[in-house]
């Protein structure tokens, strides 16, 4: 059975549309590896290295998915998730 990915609104993305992923990680080695792999799979990727910049980037860039480290400088990944979800649901 074929699975179709859907956006947060429940609708399929437009043909050829690239998904946006925000990767939040304070270890440069990890963030570089994760971002490189996602880009190789065709995703548009932005990165942030702390809680406050993650929230700022998420609000400005409107990603389709957040990949969050739990332990971050500024405030943790759970707080990033709460703040981003307060404005817009993002998986």
MDTraj code that builds the backbone (N, CA, C; nanometers):
import mdtraj as md
import numpy as np

residues = "UNK UNK UNK UNK UNK UNK UNK UNK UNK UNK UNK UNK UNK UNK UNK UNK UNK UNK UNK UNK UNK UNK UNK UNK UNK UNK UNK UNK UNK UNK UNK UNK UNK UNK UNK UNK UNK UNK UNK UNK UNK UNK UNK UNK UNK UNK UNK UNK UNK UNK UNK UNK UNK UNK UNK UNK UNK UNK UNK UNK UNK UNK UNK UNK UNK UNK UNK UNK UNK UNK UNK UNK UNK UNK UNK UNK UNK UNK UNK UNK UNK UNK UNK UNK UNK UNK UNK UNK UNK UNK UNK".split()
xyz = np.array([
    [0.0838, -0.1174, 0.0000],
    [0.0000, 0.0000, 0.0000],
    [0.0884, 0.1239, 0.0000],
    [0.0639, 0.2173, -0.0871],
    [0.1421, 0.3393, -0.0970],
    [0.0967, 0.4390, 0.0079],
    [0.1928, 0.5026, 0.0737],
    [0.1601, 0.6039, 0.1724],
    [0.1871, 0.7406, 0.1138],
    [0.0997, 0.8348, 0.1425],
    [0.1167, 0.9717, 0.0983],
    [0.1454, 1.0582, 0.2189],
    [0.2522, 1.1370, 0.2119],
    [0.2808, 1.2295, 0.3207],
    [0.1858, 1.3470, 0.3098],
    [0.1409, 1.3946, 0.4235],
    [0.0530, 1.5104, 0.4235],
    [0.1137, 1.6207, 0.5069],
    [0.0738, 1.7422, 0.4780],
    [0.1217, 1.8552, 0.5567],
    [0.0415, 1.8648, 0.6853],
    [0.0786, 1.9597, 0.7697],
    [0.0104, 1.9758, 0.8976],
    [-0.1373, 2.0095, 0.8810],
    [-0.1758, 2.0607, 0.7661],
    [-0.3158, 2.0969, 0.7450],
    [-0.3980, 1.9801, 0.6927],
    [-0.3318, 1.8654, 0.6681],
    [-0.4038, 1.7480, 0.6214],
    [-0.4158, 1.7395, 0.4706],
    [-0.3521, 1.8300, 0.3980],
    [-0.3575, 1.8251, 0.2525],
    [-0.2219, 1.7833, 0.1989],
    [-0.2223, 1.7140, 0.0870],
    [-0.0971, 1.6700, 0.0263],
    [-0.0226, 1.7906, -0.0292],
    [0.1104, 1.7881, -0.0263],
    [0.1870, 1.8993, -0.0819],
    [0.1723, 1.9042, -0.2332],
    [0.1909, 2.0207, -0.2888],
    [0.1853, 2.0364, -0.4336],
    [0.2962, 1.9537, -0.4967],
    [0.2705, 1.9044, -0.6160],
    [0.3705, 1.8241, -0.6863],
    [0.4998, 1.9037, -0.6985],
    [0.6096, 1.8419, -0.6621],
    [0.7390, 1.9079, -0.6713],
    [0.7720, 2.0004, -0.5559],
    [0.6791, 2.0205, -0.4634],
    [0.7047, 2.1095, -0.3503],
    [0.8047, 2.0451, -0.2555],
    [0.8991, 2.1232, -0.2083],
    [0.9966, 2.0713, -0.1132],
    [0.9489, 2.0987, 0.0287],
    [0.9674, 2.0006, 0.1139],
    [0.9309, 2.0140, 0.2547],
    [1.0406, 2.0882, 0.3286],
    [0.9994, 2.1712, 0.4244],
    [1.0926, 2.2493, 0.5057],
    [1.1120, 2.1812, 0.6402],
    [1.2372, 2.1600, 0.6773],
    [1.2696, 2.0976, 0.8053],
    [1.3639, 2.1902, 0.8820],
    [1.3274, 2.2201, 1.0055],
    [1.4143, 2.2968, 1.0941],
    [1.4814, 2.1994, 1.1896],
    [1.6137, 2.1921, 1.1828],
    [1.6924, 2.1047, 1.2693],
    [1.7535, 2.1914, 1.3792],
    [1.7231, 2.1567, 1.5046],
    [1.7713, 2.2345, 1.6184],
    [1.8604, 2.1445, 1.7036],
    [1.9883, 2.1783, 1.7060],
    [2.0888, 2.0959, 1.7751],
    [2.2091, 2.1842, 1.8051],
    [2.2631, 2.1746, 1.9255],
    [2.3774, 2.2584, 1.9611],
    [2.5125, 2.1943, 1.9312],
    [2.5159, 2.0694, 1.8919],
    [2.6408, 2.0028, 1.8550],
    [2.6589, 2.0151, 1.7034],
    [2.7588, 2.0924, 1.6583],
    [2.7765, 2.1151, 1.5143],
    [2.7946, 1.9871, 1.4327],
    [2.8602, 1.8877, 1.4889],
    [2.8809, 1.7621, 1.4167],
    [2.7480, 1.6935, 1.3874],
    [2.6608, 1.6906, 1.4866],
    [2.5301, 1.6262, 1.4697],
    [2.4425, 1.7059, 1.3746],
    [2.4351, 1.8369, 1.3942],
    [2.3478, 1.9179, 1.3087],
    [2.3935, 1.9106, 1.1632],
    [2.5246, 1.9109, 1.1396],
    [2.5746, 1.9014, 1.0018],
    [2.5379, 1.7676, 0.9383],
    [2.5514, 1.6593, 1.0137],
    [2.5191, 1.5262, 0.9607],
    [2.3702, 1.5117, 0.9309],
    [2.2865, 1.5555, 1.0243],
    [2.1411, 1.5445, 1.0046],
    [2.0970, 1.6326, 0.8880],
    [2.1447, 1.7558, 0.8845],
    [2.1064, 1.8476, 0.7768],
    [2.1524, 1.7956, 0.6405],
    [2.2737, 1.7427, 0.6340],
    [2.3246, 1.6900, 0.5066],
    [2.2391, 1.5741, 0.4573],
    [2.2014, 1.4858, 0.5468],
    [2.1196, 1.3701, 0.5072],
    [1.9814, 1.4149, 0.4594],
    [1.9210, 1.5092, 0.5309],
    [1.7894, 1.5592, 0.4899],
    [1.7974, 1.6290, 0.3542],
    [1.9006, 1.7082, 0.3337],
    [1.9181, 1.7753, 0.2039],
    [1.9369, 1.6731, 0.0917],
    [2.0115, 1.5668, 0.1200],
    [2.0323, 1.4610, 0.0203],
    [1.9012, 1.3934, -0.0177],
    [1.8057, 1.3951, 0.0731],
    [1.6737, 1.3366, 0.0465],
    [1.5772, 1.4374, -0.0159],
    [1.6238, 1.5600, -0.0413],
    [1.5422, 1.6584, -0.1110],
    [1.4693, 1.7589, -0.0237],
    [1.4972, 1.7600, 0.1058],
    [1.4321, 1.8558, 0.1950],
    [1.5066, 1.9886, 0.1949],
    [1.4326, 2.0977, 0.2163],
    [1.4931, 2.2271, 0.2443],
    [1.5205, 2.2296, 0.3940],
    [1.6400, 2.2685, 0.4338],
    [1.6786, 2.2595, 0.5744],
    [1.7318, 2.3930, 0.6244],
    [1.6848, 2.4327, 0.7402],
    [1.7412, 2.5433, 0.8169],
    [1.7870, 2.4843, 0.9490],
    [1.8842, 2.5477, 1.0136],
    [1.9317, 2.4986, 1.1420],
    [1.9332, 2.6108, 1.2445],
    [1.9262, 2.5706, 1.3701],
    [1.9402, 2.6627, 1.4828],
    [2.0157, 2.5883, 1.5913],
    [2.0883, 2.6631, 1.6758],
    [2.1710, 2.5985, 1.7767],
    [2.1279, 2.6273, 1.9198],
    [2.0193, 2.7021, 1.9391],
    [1.9706, 2.7264, 2.0746],
    [1.8200, 2.7499, 2.0707],
    [1.7581, 2.7480, 2.1884],
    [1.6132, 2.7614, 2.1965],
    [1.5581, 2.8901, 2.1375],
    [1.6096, 3.0066, 2.1801],
    [1.5549, 3.1316, 2.1273],
    [1.5668, 3.1450, 1.9752],
    [1.6811, 3.1077, 1.9181],
    [1.6941, 3.1191, 1.7720],
    [1.6074, 3.0163, 1.7001],
    [1.5821, 2.9029, 1.7642],
    [1.4925, 2.8031, 1.7045],
    [1.3512, 2.8579, 1.6913],
    [1.3014, 2.9219, 1.7975],
    [1.1665, 2.9793, 1.7935],
    [1.1600, 3.0907, 1.6896],
    [1.2600, 3.1759, 1.6874],
    [1.2639, 3.2861, 1.5910],
    [1.2654, 3.2337, 1.4472],
    [1.3482, 3.1338, 1.4208],
    [1.3566, 3.0762, 1.2866],
    [1.2264, 3.0071, 1.2482],
    [1.1673, 2.9343, 1.3409],
    [1.0413, 2.8645, 1.3130],
    [0.9301, 2.9627, 1.2793],
    [0.9224, 3.0732, 1.3516],
    [0.8179, 3.1723, 1.3244],
    [0.8390, 3.2400, 1.1897],
    [0.9631, 3.2680, 1.1546],
    [0.9916, 3.3372, 1.0288],
    [0.9861, 3.2443, 0.9081],
    [1.0317, 3.1208, 0.9238],
    [1.0498, 3.0302, 0.8105],
    [0.9334, 2.9339, 0.7903],
    [0.8520, 2.9100, 0.8927],
    [0.7335, 2.8237, 0.8843],
    [0.7670, 2.6820, 0.8358],
    [0.8489, 2.6067, 0.9099],
    [0.8851, 2.4713, 0.8659],
    [0.7675, 2.3747, 0.8712],
    [0.7786, 2.2672, 0.7949],
    [0.6794, 2.1599, 0.7973],
    [0.7089, 2.0596, 0.9082],
    [0.8341, 2.0569, 0.9541],
    [0.8762, 1.9612, 1.0566],
    [0.9889, 2.0211, 1.1388],
    [0.9857, 1.9952, 1.2702],
    [1.0958, 2.0315, 1.3596],
    [1.1668, 1.9048, 1.4038],
    [1.2993, 1.9060, 1.3987],
    [1.3809, 1.7997, 1.4568],
    [1.4568, 1.8670, 1.5704],
    [1.4192, 1.8329, 1.6943],
    [1.4690, 1.9055, 1.8113],
    [1.5535, 1.8201, 1.9036],
    [1.6641, 1.8769, 1.9483],
    [1.7394, 1.8224, 2.0604],
    [1.6631, 1.8652, 2.1863],
    [1.6638, 1.7834, 2.2887],
    [1.5938, 1.8201, 2.4121],
    [1.6772, 1.9175, 2.4944],
    [1.8064, 1.8935, 2.5036],
    [1.8932, 1.9785, 2.5854],
    [1.9597, 2.0833, 2.4968],
    [1.9120, 2.2083, 2.5090],
    [1.9623, 2.3188, 2.4281],
    [1.9983, 2.4372, 2.5173],
    [2.0897, 2.5227, 2.4724],
    [2.1138, 2.6481, 2.5440],
    [1.9927, 2.7406, 2.5304],
    [1.9747, 2.8290, 2.6245],
    [1.8630, 2.9236, 2.6205],
    [1.7416, 2.8660, 2.6883],
    [1.6735, 2.7790, 2.6220],
    [1.5705, 2.6952, 2.6815],
    [1.5637, 2.5652, 2.6031],
    [1.5085, 2.4616, 2.6663],
    [1.5176, 2.3269, 2.6091],
    [1.4230, 2.3049, 2.4909],
    [1.4412, 2.1909, 2.4259],
    [1.3618, 2.1563, 2.3088],
    [1.2133, 2.1453, 2.3366],
    [1.1772, 2.1037, 2.4580],
    [1.0347, 2.0961, 2.4924],
    [0.9724, 2.2348, 2.4957],
    [1.0454, 2.3322, 2.5478],
    [0.9948, 2.4699, 2.5495],
    [0.9883, 2.5263, 2.4080],
    [1.0850, 2.4935, 2.3244],
    [1.0796, 2.5339, 2.1832],
    [0.9512, 2.4801, 2.1214],
    [0.9243, 2.3530, 2.1439],
    [0.8047, 2.2891, 2.0891],
    [0.6782, 2.3601, 2.1372],
    [0.6697, 2.3881, 2.2665],
    [0.5516, 2.4574, 2.3208],
    [0.5311, 2.5933, 2.2552],
    [0.6388, 2.6691, 2.2441],
    [0.6277, 2.8053, 2.1888],
    [0.5907, 2.8038, 2.0405],
    [0.6501, 2.7126, 1.9658],
    [0.6178, 2.7042, 1.8227],
    [0.4743, 2.6557, 1.8048],
    [0.4343, 2.5532, 1.8785],
    [0.2986, 2.4973, 1.8675],
    [0.1919, 2.5987, 1.9096],
    [0.2266, 2.6930, 1.9948],
    [0.1305, 2.7950, 2.0377],
    [0.0862, 2.8830, 1.9208],
    [0.1716, 2.8958, 1.8196],
    [0.1398, 2.9802, 1.7034],
    [0.0923, 2.9011, 1.5829],
    [0.1423, 2.7773, 1.5707],
    [0.1144, 2.6990, 1.4500],
    [0.1514, 2.5533, 1.4753],
    [0.0611, 2.4598, 1.4492],
    [0.0951, 2.3192, 1.4716],
    [0.2004, 2.2700, 1.3717],
    [0.3076, 2.2155, 1.4259],
    [0.4161, 2.1606, 1.3446],
    [0.4528, 2.0254, 1.4038],
    [0.4594, 1.9200, 1.3215],
    [0.5001, 1.7895, 1.3762],
    [0.6475, 1.7888, 1.4162],
])
top = md.Topology()
chain = top.add_chain()
for i, resn in enumerate(residues, 1):
    res = top.add_residue(resn, chain, resSeq=i)
    for name in ("N", "CA", "C"):
        top.add_atom(name, md.element.get_by_symbol(name[0]), res)
traj = md.Trajectory(xyz[None], top)
